[in-house]
Amino acid sequence: MVEEIRTDVVVVGGGPSGVGAALSAAREGAAVILVEEDAMLGGAAVDYGVQAFSPGIVCGVNQEIRRILAEKDYLYKAHGRAFCSHWFAYACRQLAAAEPNLHVFTRATAVDVLKEGNRVTGVVVLVRRGADRGMATLRIRSHVVIDCSGDGDIAFAAGCEYRYGREARSEFGEVHAPEVADRKVQLCTWMFKSRRIDPASTYVPDFDYNRDIGFGEYLHWGCQVECTDTTDDAALREAERAAWEVMLPHFAILEEKGFAVTYVAPRLGIRESRRIVGEVMVTENDCEEGRRFPDAITSSNRGLDSWEPDRQKIYQDRTPMYDIPYRALVPRGVDGLLVAGRCISATHIALSGFRVMVTVSSIGQAAGVAAALAVAAHCQPREVNVARLQQRLESPPHNVRWSKHWQGA
Ligand SMILES: Cc1cc2nc3c(=O)[nH]c(=O)nc-3n(C[C@H](O)[C@H](O)[C@H](O)COP(=O)(O)OP(=O)(O)OC[C@H]3O[C@@H](n4cnc5c(N)ncnc54)[C@H](O)[C@@H]3O)c2cc1C
């Protein structure tokens, strides 16, 4: 069974970037369909148990999510950065439900793109249609598709140029890059939580990276494992097997010390996979030198934070404030498509800092506003008037901020 639907903008992926993109496109007046394969919105905050915000410019949709968390989530109220996955999903759901132009298709997997020449004209989505109808293929035609899948699966299907792995130091003069390029990405981590249940226990967990989030609870950035290819399900299964081998002894220590493991994320967390090559690529030097771009759509000063495959973690607290340019969201050579989130055009090293939820949410919003402007102007995303995009992005209801608004140190 094949069904045809038409809309202005399709967003694939309902993580922080996809929710930002879908809300902003809809609020800017476009008819939007958000396609998410899970039952809940939230992306890594739900799938990977990423239950804490890293620093960045708090604005726009991320700020709206935080307001809902502050009303509903005991943990966020008490901690200010840590939250519970289900309240994050709830916040995304509430914001989406308030937008009449936005239709959310959860439990729907985008499996391919529709294309005419070098222009993406929609996506192909698999859904289930009931006991007597079985599975259906939706062909959703749109003026713009926004790939917020994290892995860049949609842009890959569209034939976009991409990077996977680490650039050689010589390519962009990045001091933290390896001498020789390779196909390795950041380590995967399986997040979990533990709680002190023996009141007499004074033990403080001292393995992996963990954070005391109050109420006797700890959020663990659990075992780190290498995955040979984070876009290959077989390789992910093997990495998950390896992760359980590391985690089980850790769980045993916790239980011996009077703790219970109260939560294991539904999936092994993937930090990095494809990065789609855009009209501009953000590099380590842009971050370290606090580069300002004329087409800035948001900014970050979060330091490099790469969980390197050789376990030599690269970590800096801060960089100068640097911009993310709109052109990093515009795939080179393919029309009708934008990318947002952790799959935008950046080197392995540069991505490691700004990939966090607060920043990718604003990147998503920029893609959403740009897509709606392209619909209104009957133009391609690469032809969008950047001054107009920036003006809309910084104005209500989007309220995105970047270096030009930054008052901090
Ligand atoms: C272990 C780990 C720890 C982290 N710690 C932090 C932290 O402490 N603080 C912080 O701010 N950030 C942290 N991050 C980074 C951050 O969570 C991610 O970089 C960010 O969520 C990326 O957002 P995104 O929207 O690009 O992708 P994601 O959040 O991965 O969302 C992608 C969404 O797309 C959906 N999707 C994918 N393919 C399809 C398809 N074909 N059809 C339909 N839906 C699809 C997925 O189901 C998912 O919901 C961490 C990441 C990891 C892995």
The ligand as an SDF file (V2000), in Angstrom:
LIG
                    3D

 53 58  0  0  0  0  0  0  0  0999 V2000
   26.6440    9.2050   25.6550 C   0  0  0  0  0  0  0  0  0  0  0  0
   26.3360   10.6150   25.3190 C   0  0  0  0  0  0  0  0  0  0  0  0
   26.3900   11.5840   26.3120 C   0  0  0  0  0  0  0  0  0  0  0  0
   26.0750   12.9070   26.0240 C   0  0  0  0  0  0  0  0  0  0  0  0
   26.0820   13.8270   27.0200 N   0  0  0  0  0  0  0  0  0  0  0  0
   25.5650   15.0520   26.7840 C   0  0  0  0  0  0  0  0  0  0  0  0
   25.3460   15.9590   27.8540 C   0  0  0  0  0  0  0  0  0  0  0  0
   25.6610   15.6740   29.0030 O   0  0  0  0  0  0  0  0  0  0  0  0
   24.7680   17.1560   27.5650 N   0  0  0  0  0  0  0  0  0  0  0  0
   24.4020   17.5170   26.2940 C   0  0  0  0  0  0  0  0  0  0  0  0
   23.8330   18.5870   26.1030 O   0  0  0  0  0  0  0  0  0  0  0  0
   24.6420   16.6760   25.2530 N   0  0  0  0  0  0  0  0  0  0  0  0
   25.1890   15.4540   25.4630 C   0  0  0  0  0  0  0  0  0  0  0  0
   25.3900   14.5840   24.4240 N   0  0  0  0  0  0  0  0  0  0  0  0
   25.2220   15.0450   23.0230 C   0  0  0  0  0  0  0  0  0  0  0  0
   23.7820   15.2340   22.5710 C   0  0  0  0  0  0  0  0  0  0  0  0
   22.9030   14.4030   23.2600 O   0  0  0  0  0  0  0  0  0  0  0  0
   23.6250   14.9680   21.0650 C   0  0  0  0  0  0  0  0  0  0  0  0
   24.7130   15.4230   20.3330 O   0  0  0  0  0  0  0  0  0  0  0  0
   22.3480   15.6450   20.5480 C   0  0  0  0  0  0  0  0  0  0  0  0
   21.2290   15.0900   21.1860 O   0  0  0  0  0  0  0  0  0  0  0  0
   22.2140   15.5030   19.0460 C   0  0  0  0  0  0  0  0  0  0  0  0
   20.9440   15.9670   18.6710 O   0  0  0  0  0  0  0  0  0  0  0  0
   20.3110   15.5880   17.2650 P   0  0  0  0  0  0  0  0  0  0  0  0
   18.9700   16.2010   17.2430 O   0  0  0  0  0  0  0  0  0  0  0  0
   21.2990   15.8960   16.2080 O   0  0  0  0  0  0  0  0  0  0  0  0
   20.2050   13.9690   17.2600 O   0  0  0  0  0  0  0  0  0  0  0  0
   19.5200   12.9630   18.2540 P   0  0  0  0  0  0  0  0  0  0  0  0
   19.3270   13.5530   19.5960 O   0  0  0  0  0  0  0  0  0  0  0  0
   20.3200   11.7050   18.1540 O   0  0  0  0  0  0  0  0  0  0  0  0
   18.0750   12.7140   17.5920 O   0  0  0  0  0  0  0  0  0  0  0  0
   17.9200   12.0480   16.3700 C   0  0  0  0  0  0  0  0  0  0  0  0
   16.4850   11.5320   16.2690 C   0  0  0  0  0  0  0  0  0  0  0  0
   16.2290   11.0900   14.9440 O   0  0  0  0  0  0  0  0  0  0  0  0
   15.4710    9.8900   14.9840 C   0  0  0  0  0  0  0  0  0  0  0  0
   15.7080    9.2130   13.7060 N   0  0  0  0  0  0  0  0  0  0  0  0
   16.9070    8.8220   13.2100 C   0  0  0  0  0  0  0  0  0  0  0  0
   16.7410    8.2540   11.9950 N   0  0  0  0  0  0  0  0  0  0  0  0
   15.4230    8.3150   11.7200 C   0  0  0  0  0  0  0  0  0  0  0  0
   14.6460    7.8910   10.6000 C   0  0  0  0  0  0  0  0  0  0  0  0
   15.2090    7.3190    9.5200 N   0  0  0  0  0  0  0  0  0  0  0  0
   13.2930    8.0610   10.6280 N   0  0  0  0  0  0  0  0  0  0  0  0
   12.7220    8.6440   11.7360 C   0  0  0  0  0  0  0  0  0  0  0  0
   13.4160    9.0660   12.8090 N   0  0  0  0  0  0  0  0  0  0  0  0
   14.7540    8.9100   12.8020 C   0  0  0  0  0  0  0  0  0  0  0  0
   16.0150    9.1810   16.2010 C   0  0  0  0  0  0  0  0  0  0  0  0
   15.1000    8.1900   16.6850 O   0  0  0  0  0  0  0  0  0  0  0  0
   16.2130   10.3430   17.1770 C   0  0  0  0  0  0  0  0  0  0  0  0
   15.0240   10.5860   17.9280 O   0  0  0  0  0  0  0  0  0  0  0  0
   25.7120   13.2540   24.6900 C   0  0  0  0  0  0  0  0  0  0  0  0
   25.6720   12.2670   23.6740 C   0  0  0  0  0  0  0  0  0  0  0  0
   25.9740   10.9720   23.9940 C   0  0  0  0  0  0  0  0  0  0  0  0
   25.8800    9.9310   22.9190 C   0  0  0  0  0  0  0  0  0  0  0  0
  1  2  1  0
  2  3  1  0
  2 52  2  0
  3  4  2  0
  4  5  1  0
  4 50  1  0
  5  6  2  0
  6  7  1  0
  6 13  1  0
  7  8  2  0
  7  9  1  0
  9 10  1  0
 10 11  2  0
 10 12  1  0
 12 13  2  0
 13 14  1  0
 14 15  1  0
 14 50  1  0
 15 16  1  0
 16 17  1  0
 16 18  1  0
 18 19  1  0
 18 20  1  0
 20 21  1  0
 20 22  1  0
 22 23  1  0
 23 24  1  0
 24 25  2  0
 24 26  1  0
 24 27  1  0
 27 28  1  0
 28 29  2  0
 28 30  1  0
 28 31  1  0
 31 32  1  0
 32 33  1  0
 33 34  1  0
 33 48  1  0
 34 35  1  0
 35 36  1  0
 35 46  1  0
 36 37  1  0
 36 45  1  0
 37 38  2  0
 38 39  1  0
 39 40  1  0
 39 45  2  0
 40 41  1  0
 40 42  2  0
 42 43  1  0
 43 44  2  0
 44 45  1  0
 46 47  1  0
 46 48  1  0
 48 49  1  0
 50 51  2  0
 51 52  1  0
 52 53  1  0
M  END
$$$$
